Amino acid sequence: MLAAVACGGAPQRSGDVALYLDESQPLEKRVADALARMTLEEKVALLHAQSKFSSAGVPRLGIPEVWCTDGPHGIRPEVLWDEWDQAGWTNDSCTAFPALTCLAATWNPEMSALYGRSIGEEARYRGKDVLLGPGVNIYRTPLNGRNFEYMGEDPYLSSRMVVPYVQGVQQNGVAACVKHFAVNNQEVQRHKVDVVLDDRALNEIYLPAFRAAVQQGGAWAIMGAYNKYKGEHCCHNRYLLNDILKRNWGFDGVVISDWGGVHDTREAIFNGLDMEFGTWTDGLNWGATNAYDNYYLARPYLELLRKGEVGTEELDDKASRVLRLIFRTSMNSRKPFGSLCSPEHNAAARRIAGEGMVLLRNEGGVLPVDLSKVKTIAVVGENAVKMMTVGGGSSSLKVKHECTPLEGIRAAVGDRAGVIYERGYVGDVTGDYNGVVTGQDLSEKRSARALIDDAVAAARRADAVIFIGGLNKSDHQDSEGADRLQLGLPYGQDEVIEALAAANSNLAVVLVSGNAVAMPWVERVPAVLQAWYSGSEAGNALADVVFGAVNPSGKLPFTFPARLEDCGAHAAGEYPGDGERVVYRDGIFVGYRWAEKENIKPLFAFGHGLSYTTFAYGGVESDRTSLTASGKLRVRVDVTNTGSREGAEAVQLYIGDEESSLPRPVKELKGFEKVRLAPGETRTVTFDITPDMLGYYDDAKGAWVVEPGEFTAYVGAASDDIRGRVVFTLK
Ligand code: BGC
């Protein structure tokens, strides 16, 4: 039975039900009621961690703690209360879902919804209230070690993909904590670098996905970034948090600090932070029993309040936000129970992984490998056998199972062909993160030369060769805390690939990575497949694509440049800055926007991705030639599957502004739709263009501006594969 509460105090035994406990009451009334009963100390206690991943509730009022978990690809295993070491639980293994780059590459919001719902169920089952993810920082440079946790280079694509993820998670009574707000686009000097960019780039490129997550997705939490912006750390940044997020966007959730991202009590009080986690104040966080009392938003805040040096307005706002979070999550008695490692989650991981893989190149139909025609398949490369769910930083997982590519290939082939494996090169033989160990023995005694010779010998014996390499989750690869050092493949893989290409022309290169890599050998390799980090079902999903059970339909969510200098961040920018500041001189020209402005041909363009079937586009037509301020213009195109197998195509709409007061990209993604077509089938794809899609952010005015004039709508299969266009005028 629910207890009643004496005004201003703890629940009493009587017939009345406390308003804040009554879920039929409006949320804001409950928040106000709970707040009115709390002491100053109780309010402050809500605002900072009490352990590595939890914060206190209000025990006296029966208000529970808040439990957070990483994020964003699966539910992180339990660590000790106040240590990063494993707690040693045996029931905290999860399903690893594909990395967010893979999800973005599906270009399918339905996959985002499935992902969000599934990972939310796992979080819920594990008793978590806040999932620390998804990440939507823009892919500005292929060197950023954390790109694999994000959704690519385009603000429109990431906005469309983040919304269903957030909604899916939150259906479970678990808050999505969208991170890292904002302009956290490199790991070099991530705790102190001050990012300098113009308001236009901020608003057009770096903020839209966060805004969509808040305003369309209804995100209940946002994580501040480590870096600075306008000289203030993003976890307590007046401009980003107070002005943009809370005032302009109307965000009513909590701002959670990144772990150790808080640096100052007064800034934390006044500049929009609500909850402080992971602070790394010297000596305080190491075994001291009162470490958490010393957090910036703990005793130091309480002392300022008690001395009357700061008022309670900010305190009440922060505590209200945390109460709102608690009512939405841990105190929501109607939320579902969730599930962990269910067959459905496994199937979801496999489906998303298969749909996100991108067939970059396929000359002569090398893929899919036809098992009725090959007797021996040589699989070469460390990433064929290396578990990838362990490592990479805070997104590292402890999985119930992980199917490696070689296992997936062997399972799919069965006894229909022989599969021989050769290592080819040695990359990273370690396999642990914070006490989670893969248990794999990847030690190797052969020299680099012998490994190549053995791989070449295997390739000569085989009818088909599949090289599986790329990056991994160790430092300076795809990993948190450091950036990559080069665009090229590490560990001498280029040499291995060249040798394999010379030995056997029936070669497919599969890249497991969260980033673009250089491919000096690309003309000598007939097939290249981008397979990403694809989670628990990585191997099965890869085999689905390699042998054709799944027809690839992924498209690149970021540009693969031929050279590092071809990216705006490296040509015009000052990556990684001077240690104190990094200036984004590339402005709005990120990714394909840069390549198209500079007329640079990328290795593989944004939006590119092939299929085992072919699609023909009919003429692109519009229902009118001009658009009024309140009007709508409809563009349509017929897309036909002209091949002999079913397939899906992400049809893309880009818009270019032909006359504008400010420089604009040649064209920008403004719509996409994925259509699944049987052989011979035709479907009409339509896009509605409205004036709000045509604007740019004018920094001088501090506002979005839509200028009349001529625009071009481009429809195509990739940013560099436009199949038709229509010109229209905005009146
Ligand atoms: C990362 C966050 C993560 C947090 C908690 C930080 O180092 O930047 O993304 O959620 O740790 O593990």
Boltz pocket constraint, residues with backbone or C-beta under 6 A from the ligand:
constraints:
  - pocket:
      binder: B
      contacts: [[A, 70], [A, 71], [A, 132], [A, 179], [A, 258], [A, 259], [A, 394]]
      max_distance: 6.0
